[in-house]
């Protein structure tokens, strides 16, 4: 009813951050580093769009890369997660320096 509608309207969502060209280059570099060290666990910070309203939230997931689908532009992890590359905000790994 009415109260659920009000609560949904008040629920806060984040907007997706548009990365600059240099940030996209940095992310591409990190992804290539991960491919060179494929058995090293990584942590992906990514944007997940809200299903009900504009915006979404940033989440993180950890695991080892299982597959990268260039056609679908997704990364699958051994944890079962499948993340769209276009939604990735950052990649962390012990093999790369954090910038």
N, C-alpha and C positions, 0 to 999 in steps of 0.2 A: 503494500500500500504506500501511502503517502510518506511515512517515516523512512521506509527503505529508499524511496526516491530521493529524499532530502539527504540521507546518509551517503548515497552513491554520488550525488552532485557535490557534496563536500569532500569526498575522498580525493586526496592529493595525488597527482601524477607528475612525473618529470617529463620535460621535453627531451628529445634525442639531441645530443650535442653533435653539431656538424664539425668534423675534423678538418683542419687546414691541410694543404698539400704537404707541408713538412711533417705533420702528424701522421698522415696517411703513408708517407714514405718510411717513417720510423716504424709504423705498424707492419708494413710490408717487410722491412728488414728483420723485425722480430719473428715474423711468421717463417721467413726463410731460415733463420737461426734454429727455430724449432724443428724444421724439416731436416736440418743437418744433424740434429740431436734427437731423433725421433723417439727414443726410449726414455727421454727425460720428462718427468711430470711437468705439466704447465698449469697455469691458472688463467682462464679467460674472463675478462670483465666485459659484459655485453649488455645491450639494451634489449628489453623485451617489451613490445608494444602491448598496451592495455587492450583487452578484447571489447570493453564496453564504452570507453571514452578516449578522447585524444590524449596522447602522451603515453607514458609507461613507467618502467623502473629499470634501474641498473642492478644486475645480478652478477654473481661469479660462480664459476664451476671449475673443478680441477680434475685432472686425469692425464692420460697419455693419448697422443693423437693416434687414432685408429685408421682414419681415412680423411682425405681432402677431396671433395668433389668440385672440380673446376667448373663444370657445366652448371650445377645447382648453386655453386658458390657457398658450400657448407663445409664445416669441420665436424667430424664425428670423433668423440672421445671414447675410450674404453669404459668409461662410467655409464655410457648409454646416451649421453647428451649429444645433440646435433644442433650446432649454432651456425646461423648465417654469417658469413664473413663480413658482410656489409654492416652488421650490427655490433661487431667487436669494437670495443673502446680501447682495450689494452690487453697485452699478453705479458705474463710474468713467468719466469723460469729461473732456476738456480744457475743455468748456464749463461745467462745474459745479465748484464748490469742493468739495474733499474735507473731510469733517467728522470 
